[in-house]
């Protein structure tokens, strides 16, 4: 009998890719506004309305669910959102929770996101259900935020100095999540997996790979925290998020992100995608639109 998986964060990058990878499972997607989820319905996904910020909206969505993919967006209320989901899952008799955390989540992490995720990770560990926690590194897909500048000027700017980062393709995160969810609930129970790409790379290396894929010069131009913060706020990024991103950037610039693990290969039986694979597959996003 097919297990039912409830997907939270259903319109996000990882969750969207996860639904593509979950063959043979009945998928239910939790969305805040069901009227805006037609694309999910077209894919055969059952859509239920609910808001992780409103505990009263969740019981019906979790009813009859076997597994929960728990993804909460970054924000000061993230632990509350995770708590509401875990409680609704317990009350509904859910068997397993697979939670998306962040690399380096800890009570002494050098960024507020890592400290907040540590709170929810600990709650998940004590939830009384089967559980697995995934802690992925910096997403290669974050580079898509720089696509406009790269396509227009051939440059991109980040406040990470000469940081080397074991960045990972979000498609590999989704494949690892699918592997866990497709395996029996006991197989990965109690495991916390740190997911990275195959090697640490600098953003200067990223620029060279982009240039090779695009057939033109691309340069990485490091900037200071103040300049990047001004840019983010100018694009409408909330102050809390801009502060959090600055904390991450400082940590990465100090060498905090220069790490890799072999976990993706162990889970999937293949190596994770390299930055060269990512830029080749997404070259279209960094290419100026035809006039």
Backbone bond lengths (Angstrom), bond angles and torsions (degrees), N, CA, C in turn:
res aa  C-N    CA-C-N  psi(-1)  N-CA   C-N-CA  omega(-1)  CA-C   N-CA-C  phi
1 X - - - 1.467 - - 1.524 109.16 -
2 X 1.318 117.40 133.21 1.457 121.80 -176.60 1.522 110.67 -69.17
3 X 1.321 115.49 139.21 1.454 120.91 176.00 1.522 109.63 -84.64
4 X 1.306 116.74 148.13 1.458 122.26 177.37 1.516 109.44 -98.63
5 X 1.332 115.37 126.87 1.461 122.39 179.74 1.520 108.55 -110.67
6 X 1.330 115.97 126.13 1.460 120.82 173.33 1.520 108.18 -93.17
7 X 1.323 116.25 125.74 1.462 122.52 -178.70 1.515 108.74 -104.56
8 X 1.333 117.20 118.55 1.460 120.14 171.25 1.528 108.26 -97.52
9 X 1.333 116.01 164.24 1.467 119.07 -173.54 1.510 110.78 59.03
10 X 1.343 115.86 38.50 1.467 121.69 -164.62 1.519 114.54 -64.97
11 X 1.331 118.31 -21.34 1.471 119.48 -179.16 1.521 112.55 -99.61
12 X 1.340 117.67 4.07 1.455 121.00 -179.22 1.517 113.43 -81.97
13 X 1.321 115.82 172.17 1.465 122.19 -174.68 1.520 112.47 -59.87
14 X 1.332 117.31 -51.38 1.464 120.29 -176.20 1.520 111.14 -70.54
15 X 1.329 117.40 -44.90 1.466 120.04 -177.68 1.522 111.81 -64.32
16 X 1.325 116.91 -37.61 1.469 119.66 177.78 1.520 110.53 -62.96
17 X 1.338 116.69 -44.63 1.465 120.12 177.83 1.523 110.95 -66.50
18 X 1.331 117.85 -35.74 1.457 121.27 179.69 1.517 111.24 -61.82
19 X 1.305 116.79 -41.90 1.470 119.01 -179.95 1.528 111.36 -62.09
20 X 1.322 117.24 -31.55 1.468 120.26 175.54 1.525 111.61 -67.82
21 X 1.345 116.30 -28.10 1.467 121.11 -174.84 1.523 113.56 -91.72
22 X 1.313 117.19 -12.61 1.463 120.13 -174.91 1.527 111.44 -90.27
23 X 1.300 115.70 67.97 1.460 120.22 178.51 1.530 109.54 -73.30
24 X 1.316 116.51 138.85 1.452 120.54 176.36 1.516 114.91 82.22
25 X 1.319 116.99 10.88 1.456 120.70 176.97 1.528 110.12 -118.00
26 X 1.313 115.57 145.99 1.456 121.51 171.51 1.522 107.53 -80.96
27 X 1.328 116.61 120.55 1.459 121.12 -172.35 1.525 110.10 -109.31
28 X 1.327 114.32 131.61 1.463 121.99 174.90 1.517 107.28 -121.11
29 X 1.310 118.09 128.48 1.456 122.31 -177.10 1.519 110.43 -108.37
30 X 1.322 115.98 127.98 1.454 121.74 176.85 1.524 108.74 -90.58
31 X 1.316 116.29 121.48 1.466 121.36 179.06 1.519 108.98 -133.19
32 X 1.318 115.82 151.45 1.464 118.79 -179.38 1.522 111.87 -74.63
33 X 1.318 116.52 -32.21 1.467 120.83 -178.15 1.523 108.68 -128.86
34 X 1.342 116.18 100.45 1.459 120.84 -177.25 1.511 113.79 -63.24
35 X 1.331 117.35 -23.23 1.464 120.00 -178.36 1.524 112.17 -72.86
36 X 1.344 117.07 -11.77 1.467 120.63 -177.68 1.525 111.79 -109.60
37 X 1.337 116.45 23.08 1.466 120.72 -175.15 1.522 112.27 -119.77
38 X 1.311 116.54 33.05 1.465 119.57 -176.38 1.527 111.33 -63.60
39 X 1.325 117.01 -34.91 1.472 118.99 -179.26 1.522 110.80 -63.56
40 X 1.316 116.87 -36.10 1.468 119.75 177.59 1.524 110.32 -66.02
41 X 1.302 116.80 -43.10 1.470 119.96 179.50 1.521 110.72 -62.73
42 X 1.326 116.62 -37.49 1.467 120.22 179.47 1.524 111.23 -63.92
43 X 1.328 117.41 -23.72 1.460 121.75 178.25 1.523 111.89 -88.76
44 X 1.316 116.85 4.27 1.459 120.29 178.83 1.513 113.94 84.35
45 X 1.311 116.80 16.60 1.456 121.78 -179.59 1.525 109.29 -90.26
46 X 1.330 116.49 134.58 1.456 121.05 173.46 1.525 108.37 -75.51
47 X 1.297 117.55 127.01 1.458 122.19 -177.40 1.526 109.40 -106.82
48 X 1.344 115.98 129.48 1.458 121.23 175.73 1.518 108.32 -126.18
49 X 1.322 115.93 142.85 1.461 120.99 -179.39 1.525 109.83 -89.15
50 X 1.315 115.73 137.03 1.454 121.30 176.78 1.508 109.71 -180.00
51 X 1.325 115.73 156.10 1.460 121.65 -177.04 1.521 108.03 -129.05
52 X 1.339 117.31 120.97 1.458 120.33 -179.93 1.524 112.31 -60.77
53 X 1.316 116.96 -18.36 1.451 120.59 176.66 1.511 113.45 -83.83
54 X 1.324 117.47 -4.76 1.461 123.14 -179.45 1.520 108.70 -128.09
55 X 1.329 116.69 95.55 1.463 121.23 -174.90 1.523 112.56 -57.68
56 X 1.311 117.26 -30.85 1.466 120.18 -178.06 1.519 112.96 -69.13
57 X 1.330 116.94 -18.03 1.469 119.91 -177.66 1.523 112.81 -87.58
58 X 1.342 118.73 -2.32 1.459 121.42 -167.82 1.532 117.29 -97.96
59 X 1.330 121.47 -31.87 1.467 119.73 -172.12 1.515 115.20 -51.25
60 X 1.324 118.96 -46.16 1.469 120.86 -177.72 1.522 111.29 -64.79
61 X 1.329 116.89 -34.38 1.466 120.68 -178.50 1.517 111.67 -67.35
62 X 1.340 117.90 -32.41 1.459 122.51 -176.46 1.526 112.95 -89.97
63 X 1.301 117.37 -10.59 1.468 120.81 -177.64 1.531 110.83 -64.00
64 X 1.335 116.78 130.32 1.457 121.54 178.29 1.511 115.02 78.34
65 X 1.332 117.78 10.05 1.473 122.72 -177.96 1.528 109.53 -90.73
66 X 1.319 116.28 138.87 1.465 121.76 176.27 1.529 112.22 -94.68
67 X 1.349 116.06 -41.56 1.462 122.06 -175.06 1.524 109.38 -130.49
68 X 1.318 115.89 143.74 1.466 121.07 176.48 1.525 109.19 -120.39
69 X 1.319 115.98 127.37 1.460 121.91 168.55 1.521 105.57 -93.87
70 X 1.334 116.01 111.42 1.458 120.99 -170.99 1.518 110.66 -105.51
71 X 1.313 115.21 108.31 1.456 123.02 177.97 1.522 107.18 -127.86
72 X 1.323 116.10 118.63 1.459 120.49 177.11 1.520 108.86 -113.50
73 X 1.324 118.13 136.58 1.463 119.82 -179.99 1.516 111.16 -67.96
74 X 1.336 115.74 150.93 1.456 120.19 177.05 1.519 109.99 -62.61
75 X 1.305 115.40 137.65 1.452 121.34 178.94 1.509 109.45 167.26
76 X 1.317 117.85 164.30 1.461 120.21 -177.74 1.521 113.81 -63.96
77 X 1.341 117.77 -19.39 1.467 120.56 179.36 1.524 112.45 -97.26
78 X 1.320 117.96 9.92 1.465 120.30 -176.49 1.530 112.75 -56.43
79 X 1.341 120.69 -44.54 1.462 118.49 178.48 1.523 113.24 -62.18
80 X 1.335 116.68 -35.52 1.465 119.85 177.48 1.528 110.31 -65.08
81 X 1.325 117.01 -42.84 1.464 120.50 179.52 1.528 111.00 -62.85
82 X 1.327 116.43 -43.24 1.460 120.09 178.17 1.532 110.33 -64.19
83 X 1.327 116.43 -43.06 1.464 121.07 178.79 1.528 111.14 -58.33
84 X 1.337 116.79 -44.92 1.459 120.22 -179.87 1.523 111.45 -61.44
85 X 1.336 116.49 -40.35 1.464 120.26 179.84 1.525 111.17 -68.09
86 X 1.336 116.96 -43.80 1.466 120.20 -179.48 1.524 110.25 -63.88
87 X 1.312 117.35 -40.94 1.469 119.77 179.16 1.526 111.12 -65.47
88 X 1.338 116.99 -44.58 1.461 119.92 178.61 1.528 110.76 -61.47
89 X 1.332 116.96 -37.88 1.465 120.80 179.10 1.530 110.64 -65.46
90 X 1.315 116.91 -44.20 1.474 120.39 178.49 1.526 111.01 -60.64
91 X 1.315 115.15 -46.42 1.462 119.87 -177.43 1.527 111.53 -64.35
92 X 1.328 116.96 -30.49 1.470 121.35 -177.85 1.524 112.65 -87.12
93 X 1.345 117.99 -5.94 1.456 120.08 -179.54 1.509 114.20 80.38
94 X 1.330 117.57 25.05 1.469 121.64 176.66 1.525 109.16 -61.50
95 X 1.332 117.26 142.64 1.458 120.95 -177.71 1.518 113.04 -87.47
96 X 1.346 117.24 -36.36 1.468 119.35 -170.82 1.525 111.03 -142.52
97 X 1.330 114.80 141.67 1.458 122.73 173.02 1.528 108.30 -120.97
98 X 1.322 116.44 127.64 1.468 121.98 172.59 1.521 106.09 -113.86
99 X 1.306 115.76 116.12 1.471 121.20 -170.13 1.528 111.72 -109.31
100 X 1.330 115.93 135.03 1.460 121.51 174.22 1.517 108.93 -91.48
101 X 1.313 115.98 112.49 1.455 122.81 177.92 1.527 107.97 -105.46
102 X 1.319 117.51 -148.83 1.467 121.70 179.74 1.527 109.35 -138.37
103 X 1.321 115.85 156.14 1.456 120.52 177.64 1.526 109.83 -58.61
104 X 1.311 116.08 137.24 1.456 120.29 175.10 1.511 115.30 72.33
105 X 1.341 118.04 16.78 1.464 119.81 178.77 1.525 109.10 -59.01
106 X 1.320 116.11 125.59 1.463 121.35 -178.24 1.513 108.40 -167.59
107 X 1.317 116.08 158.41 1.467 119.93 -179.31 1.521 111.79 -68.63
108 X 1.355 117.36 -17.64 1.463 120.68 177.40 1.531 111.46 -113.37
109 X 1.342 117.74 23.96 1.466 120.99 179.12 1.528 110.15 -61.52
110 X 1.341 117.96 149.94 1.462 120.57 -177.35 1.529 113.37 -80.45
111 X 1.322 116.95 15.21 1.466 121.14 179.72 1.522 108.28 -146.44
112 X 1.326 115.35 149.73 1.460 119.20 -175.59 1.523 111.75 -67.50
113 X 1.320 117.86 -30.67 1.458 120.21 177.91 1.522 110.63 -60.32
114 X 1.327 116.94 -45.87 1.456 120.58 179.62 1.514 112.25 -63.56
115 X 1.324 117.35 -36.50 1.460 120.44 179.81 1.531 111.30 -72.05
116 X 1.325 116.97 -39.34 1.467 120.10 177.74 1.521 110.88 -66.51
117 X 1.331 116.16 -42.81 1.470 118.94 178.70 1.523 111.28 -63.40
118 X 1.339 117.43 -33.47 1.458 119.83 178.52 1.523 111.32 -61.01
119 X 1.320 116.92 -36.34 1.462 120.36 177.58 1.526 110.60 -62.50
120 X 1.315 116.45 -45.95 1.464 120.32 -178.28 1.524 111.60 -72.80
121 X 1.323 117.10 -33.42 1.469 119.65 175.68 1.528 109.88 -60.31
122 X 1.332 115.63 -45.39 1.463 118.94 -178.81 1.521 111.08 -64.08
123 X 1.312 117.30 -41.00 1.467 119.94 177.72 1.528 110.70 -62.01
124 X 1.321 116.35 -39.38 1.464 120.47 178.53 1.525 110.81 -63.05
125 X 1.321 116.63 -41.70 1.465 120.90 -179.72 1.530 112.35 -61.68
126 X 1.324 116.72 -27.01 1.464 121.45 -176.66 1.529 112.71 -105.82
127 X 1.345 116.96 15.21 1.466 120.63 -169.93 1.520 114.15 -76.02
128 X 1.332 118.73 -15.46 1.460 121.05 -179.14 1.511 114.39 86.66
129 X 1.329 117.24 -3.61 1.467 122.30 176.05 1.528 108.66 -105.73
130 X 1.333 116.89 169.96 1.451 119.97 168.68 1.531 107.25 -64.98
131 X 1.320 116.69 141.67 1.463 118.56 -177.55 1.518 111.33 -148.21
132 X 1.320 114.40 150.96 1.465 123.36 171.77 1.522 106.91 -142.44
133 X 1.323 116.58 140.49 1.463 121.66 179.43 1.523 109.12 -118.35
134 X 1.325 116.01 130.62 1.462 122.40 175.98 1.525 108.65 -108.26
135 X 1.332 115.93 128.82 1.462 121.02 179.13 1.531 109.47 -119.67
136 X 1.315 117.43 87.76 1.466 119.96 -178.01 1.519 112.68 -81.31
137 X 1.334 113.95 153.24 1.465 122.57 176.64 1.534 108.95 -79.09
138 X 1.307 115.71 -173.14 1.471 124.33 179.94 1.522 110.24 -55.30
139 X 1.327 117.22 128.69 1.470 121.70 -177.29 1.530 110.89 -73.41
140 X 1.330 117.33 132.28 1.460 119.64 169.78 1.526 111.03 -58.53
141 X 1.329 116.60 -31.65 1.467 120.71 179.94 1.520 112.71 -61.88
142 X 1.350 118.08 -17.97 1.469 119.50 174.79 1.524 111.45 -60.72
143 X 1.334 116.43 -24.53 1.466 120.00 178.59 1.526 112.03 -64.43
144 X 1.325 116.68 -22.47 1.462 119.59 178.93 1.529 111.28 -64.80
145 X 1.333 116.93 -22.31 1.461 120.18 175.71 1.530 111.44 -65.35
146 X 1.332 116.61 -20.76 1.466 121.28 -179.55 1.528 112.04 -98.29
147 X 1.341 116.74 4.23 1.470 120.06 -173.49 1.523 112.63 -61.78
148 X 1.326 117.95 -37.03 1.463 119.95 -179.40 1.513 111.84 -61.38
149 X 1.331 116.74 -46.46 1.464 120.39 179.77 1.522 111.02 -67.05
150 X 1.327 116.68 -40.91 1.458 119.81 -178.46 1.524 110.89 -64.19
151 X 1.326 116.58 -44.17 1.462 119.01 -179.15 1.529 111.51 -68.40
152 X 1.342 117.17 -33.36 1.468 120.18 -176.13 1.521 113.31 -84.74
153 X 1.347 116.74 -39.13 1.463 119.48 -171.65 1.523 114.35 -122.68
154 X 1.337 117.24 -11.53 1.455 119.46 -176.64 1.514 112.89 74.89
155 X 1.333 117.22 17.74 1.461 121.61 178.85 1.525 109.67 -136.51
156 X 1.329 116.27 158.68 1.457 120.97 169.36 1.512 108.38 -146.31
157 X 1.320 116.43 151.29 1.457 122.39 -173.25 1.523 110.84 -127.34
158 X 1.321 115.83 131.35 1.461 122.87 175.09 1.528 107.76 -137.14
159 X 1.311 115.85 155.08 1.467 120.55 179.71 1.525 110.60 -97.05
160 X 1.342 115.53 51.33 1.463 120.69 -178.70 1.529 112.76 -118.13
161 X 1.328 116.08 12.72 1.468 121.07 177.04 1.530 109.98 50.87
162 X 1.329 117.20 -129.68 1.471 120.71 -178.23 1.525 111.80 -103.64
163 X 1.331 116.32 30.88 1.470 121.70 -176.74 1.525 111.64 -55.59
164 X 1.325 114.37 144.32 1.457 121.93 169.33 1.523 106.70 -110.88
165 X 1.331 116.21 132.32 1.469 121.03 -171.06 1.526 109.42 -132.82
166 X 1.317 116.73 133.43 1.469 121.23 177.19 1.510 111.63 -81.27
167 X 1.320 116.33 54.10 1.469 122.75 -171.97 1.526 112.08 -61.09
168 X 1.340 115.57 152.72 1.456 122.62 -174.41 1.518 110.49 -130.30
169 X 1.309 115.87 145.26 1.463 122.33 174.61 1.524 108.61 -75.31
170 X 1.331 117.19 130.24 1.464 121.31 -178.90 1.523 112.11 -59.82
171 X 1.320 117.02 -24.84 1.468 119.03 177.08 1.523 111.21 -65.22
172 X 1.329 117.04 -32.80 1.459 120.28 176.86 1.530 111.51 -72.17
173 X 1.334 116.06 -34.54 1.469 118.97 174.79 1.525 109.30 -61.43
174 X 1.326 116.42 -45.98 1.463 120.69 179.72 1.518 111.36 -62.39
175 X 1.320 117.19 -40.92 1.464 119.90 179.36 1.530 111.12 -64.78
176 X 1.337 116.83 -37.47 1.471 119.47 177.29 1.521 110.72 -67.36
177 X 1.321 116.74 -41.27 1.463 120.00 177.25 1.517 110.72 -61.90
178 X 1.331 116.48 -41.90 1.463 120.24 178.59 1.522 110.89 -63.60
179 X 1.334 116.90 -40.38 1.468 120.18 179.08 1.524 110.18 -58.93
180 X 1.325 116.38 -45.76 1.464 120.36 179.63 1.525 110.54 -63.21
181 X 1.318 117.00 -45.17 1.462 120.85 -176.32 1.522 112.89 -71.85
182 X 1.318 117.77 -26.53 1.460 120.68 178.78 1.526 112.17 -83.57
183 X 1.327 116.86 -21.09 1.463 120.98 176.41 1.528 110.24 -78.98
184 X 1.340 118.25 160.97 1.464 121.09 177.00 1.530 111.03 -58.36
185 X 1.322 117.92 147.99 1.471 121.68 -174.64 1.516 114.77 -56.47
186 X 1.336 118.81 -30.23 1.462 120.38 -177.71 1.526 113.36 -78.10
187 X 1.345 117.55 -19.94 1.463 119.68 -170.41 1.526 112.81 -63.88
188 X 1.318 117.33 -38.45 1.464 120.24 -177.31 1.527 111.76 -114.39
189 X 1.326 116.88 13.17 1.460 119.70 -178.52 1.526 111.06 -62.49
190 X 1.334 115.21 131.35 1.457 120.42 178.16 1.510 114.94 83.07
191 X 1.342 117.88 5.36 1.467 121.07 -177.46 1.527 110.90 -96.10
192 X 1.321 115.13 140.56 1.460 122.37 170.52 1.519 107.42 -118.80
193 X 1.333 116.21 117.07 1.457 121.90 -173.84 1.531 110.13 -109.09
194 X 1.333 116.73 122.70 1.459 121.62 172.06 1.520 108.01 -91.35
195 X 1.314 116.41 119.63 1.465 123.12 -172.79 1.529 109.78 -107.87
196 X 1.337 115.83 127.23 1.464 121.04 178.64 1.522 109.60 -136.07
197 X 1.326 114.11 172.99 1.447 119.80 170.44 1.524 110.24 -77.50
198 X 1.337 117.02 -174.84 1.467 120.08 -175.43 1.518 114.22 -75.51
199 X 1.352 117.76 -18.55 1.463 119.93 -176.66 1.524 109.18 -160.61
200 X 1.304 115.85 157.35 1.455 120.85 172.97 1.527 109.11 -79.80
201 X 1.307 115.52 137.77 1.462 120.38 178.94 1.523 109.47 -131.93
202 X 1.318 115.64 151.24 1.456 121.05 173.79 1.525 108.60 -90.12
203 X 1.317 115.78 164.69 1.467 118.64 179.50 1.528 110.89 -74.92
204 X 1.327 117.46 -21.71 1.458 119.44 171.40 1.530 110.05 -65.40
205 X 1.353 116.61 -38.76 1.470 120.06 175.07 1.521 111.18 -65.68
206 X 1.318 115.92 -40.47 1.462 119.46 176.66 1.524 109.96 -57.21
207 X 1.325 116.59 -44.22 1.464 120.70 179.78 1.529 111.11 -60.93
208 X 1.327 117.39 -40.20 1.467 119.69 179.06 1.527 110.80 -65.12
209 X 1.322 117.13 -41.55 1.465 119.64 178.00 1.532 110.89 -64.68
210 X 1.317 117.15 -39.71 1.461 120.05 176.59 1.530 110.65 -62.46
211 X 1.323 116.23 -44.05 1.457 119.51 179.37 1.516 112.12 -60.62
212 X 1.337 115.69 -40.72 1.465 119.42 178.74 1.522 110.79 -64.40
213 X 1.332 117.35 -43.43 1.462 120.84 -178.18 1.522 111.80 -68.79
214 X 1.355 116.57 -33.61 1.459 120.50 -175.49 1.526 112.85 -93.08
215 X 1.321 116.20 -12.87 1.460 119.29 -179.64 1.510 113.42 72.05
216 X 1.332 117.70 28.36 1.465 122.06 176.73 1.522 108.95 -155.17
217 X 1.307 115.87 168.47 1.458 120.38 -176.78 1.530 111.23 -72.59
218 X 1.337 115.51 135.16 1.465 122.06 172.59 1.526 106.97 -131.91
219 X 1.326 116.86 135.86 1.463 121.43 -177.18 1.524 110.84 -127.72
220 X 1.320 114.54 142.26 1.465 121.70 172.90 1.518 108.29 -96.08
221 X 1.338 116.76 127.37 1.451 122.30 -178.22 1.529 109.37 -118.40
222 X 1.325 118.01 100.01 1.473 119.47 179.32 1.529 111.41 -61.68
223 X 1.334 115.54 141.38 1.463 121.15 177.20 1.525 108.50 -130.48
224 X 1.309 115.73 167.63 1.454 121.07 178.48 1.517 112.28 -80.89
225 X 1.329 115.64 168.94 1.464 120.87 -178.75 1.523 111.91 -61.10
226 X 1.319 117.41 -41.33 1.465 120.49 -176.43 1.523 111.22 -62.98
227 X 1.325 115.80 -42.42 1.467 119.02 -179.72 1.519 111.43 -64.93
228 X 1.329 116.93 -42.69 1.466 119.65 -179.73 1.518 110.77 -68.17
229 X 1.322 117.68 -39.00 1.456 120.64 178.78 1.533 110.88 -62.18
230 X 1.326 116.04 -43.41 1.467 120.06 178.34 1.527 110.88 -60.09
231 X 1.339 115.43 -41.55 1.470 119.97 178.99 1.531 110.99 -63.19
232 X 1.324 116.79 -46.18 1.467 121.01 -178.53 1.521 111.23 -62.41
233 X 1.332 116.01 -47.65 1.460 119.20 179.55 1.521 110.98 -62.72
234 X 1.339 116.09 -34.39 1.457 119.84 177.95 1.515 113.36 -65.30
235 X 1.343 115.99 -25.85 1.461 121.25 177.13 1.528 111.80 -89.31
236 X 1.324 117.13 5.89 1.450 120.35 177.68 1.509 116.15 87.48
237 X 1.339 117.46 10.97 1.463 120.44 177.62 1.532 108.51 -68.74
238 X 1.330 118.83 130.18 1.472 120.70 179.56 1.521 111.99 -59.33
239 X 1.332 116.47 151.50 1.458 120.40 -177.18 1.527 112.09 -59.11
240 X 1.333 117.38 -39.93 1.463 120.04 -179.87 1.526 110.15 -59.09
241 X 1.333 116.33 -43.31 1.461 120.71 -179.40 1.525 110.80 -68.18
242 X 1.327 117.66 -40.52 1.461 120.88 178.35 1.536 110.33 -62.23
243 X 1.334 116.63 -40.51 1.460 120.00 177.32 1.531 111.04 -63.01
244 X 1.333 116.04 -44.22 1.457 120.60 -179.01 1.523 110.97 -62.28
245 X 1.329 116.83 -44.20 1.461 120.55 179.73 1.531 111.28 -64.17
246 X 1.322 116.45 -35.05 1.468 119.72 177.11 1.530 110.59 -65.74
247 X 1.328 116.81 -39.57 1.462 120.59 177.66 1.528 110.91 -62.33
248 X 1.326 116.03 -43.73 1.461 119.58 176.73 1.526 110.64 -61.48
249 X 1.327 116.88 -45.48 1.462 120.45 -177.53 1.527 110.82 -60.17
250 X 1.317 117.56 -42.39 1.461 120.46 178.59 1.526 110.90 -63.13
251 X 1.333 115.56 -40.94 1.463 119.04 179.30 1.527 110.63 -64.15
252 X 1.319 116.57 -45.12 1.459 119.70 -179.85 1.524 110.86 -64.55
253 X 1.320 116.80 -41.21 1.467 120.12 179.77 1.531 111.30 -62.08
254 X 1.326 117.49 -25.91 1.463 121.45 179.96 1.527 112.32 -83.65
255 X 1.348 117.40 -3.83 1.458 120.97 -179.36 1.511 114.43 100.13
256 X 1.331 117.39 2.25 1.468 122.87 -175.92 1.534 112.62 -60.83
257 X 1.334 117.62 -29.82 1.464 120.74 -175.72 1.516 114.91 -95.74
258 X 1.331 117.26 6.37 1.468 120.95 -177.54 1.528 109.28 -83.92
259 X 1.333 115.10 75.37 1.467 120.02 -178.68 1.522 109.33 -153.11
260 X 1.318 114.63 151.60 1.463 121.24 173.70 1.523 108.29 -141.08
261 X 1.325 114.95 159.32 1.466 121.77 173.86 1.525 108.46 -131.39
262 X 1.304 116.19 167.01 1.463 121.02 176.02 1.517 112.97 -98.23
263 X 1.334 116.67 16.19 1.462 120.85 -171.00 1.518 113.07 -66.90
264 X 1.325 117.86 -40.05 1.465 119.50 -179.50 1.527 110.58 -59.83
265 X 1.313 116.84 -46.24 1.469 120.38 179.00 1.523 111.22 -63.16
266 X 1.315 117.13 -37.53 1.464 120.37 179.24 1.525 111.47 -65.46
267 X 1.320 116.86 -39.59 1.464 120.52 -178.64 1.523 112.35 -75.89
268 X 1.341 116.57 -37.89 1.463 120.14 -170.80 1.523 113.98 -102.52
269 X 1.332 117.69 -14.79 1.451 119.53 -177.55 1.512 113.30 72.91
270 X 1.307 116.93 19.74 1.475 123.61 176.84 1.509 107.73 -152.40
271 X 1.331 118.04 158.02 1.461 118.98 178.77 1.520 111.48 -72.32
272 X 1.329 117.45 154.14 1.469 119.72 174.84 1.521 110.88 -68.57
273 X 1.305 115.95 159.10 1.457 121.21 178.43 1.526 110.30 -64.96
274 X 1.312 114.92 140.84 1.462 122.10 177.72 1.528 109.20 -88.23
275 X 1.331 116.70 163.64 1.457 120.25 176.94 1.527 111.37 -58.83
276 X 1.336 117.30 -31.90 1.464 120.10 177.45 1.524 111.04 -64.27
277 X 1.337 117.18 -36.76 1.462 120.74 176.81 1.520 110.53 -65.61
278 X 1.339 115.87 -43.29 1.462 119.74 -178.32 1.523 111.51 -61.98
279 X 1.342 117.50 -49.85 1.464 118.65 -175.70 1.527 110.86 -68.22
280 X 1.313 117.63 -32.38 1.466 119.10 176.31 1.529 110.47 -64.67
281 X 1.325 116.86 -44.57 1.462 120.62 -177.42 1.526 112.51 -71.52
282 X 1.332 117.50 -21.57 1.467 120.81 -176.17 1.530 112.53 -116.94
283 X 1.320 117.03 17.55 1.465 119.96 -178.12 1.525 111.94 -55.45
284 X 1.328 116.08 -34.38 1.468 120.45 -179.94 1.538 111.99 -56.44
285 X 1.350 117.41 -34.12 1.453 121.22 -176.21 1.517 112.11 -70.88
286 X 1.342 117.49 -23.95 1.448 122.48 -176.36 1.541 112.21 -101.16
287 X 1.311 115.79 8.06 1.463 121.81 -176.28 1.529 110.11 -101.44
288 X 1.329 118.61 131.93 1.478 119.45 179.29 1.521 111.10 -57.37
289 X 1.329 114.85 138.95 1.461 119.55 178.24 1.524 109.65 -66.76
290 X 1.326 114.73 142.76 1.459 119.38 178.21 1.525 109.73 -63.67
291 X 1.347 114.71 138.17 1.452 119.44 -178.13 1.478 114.33 -53.08
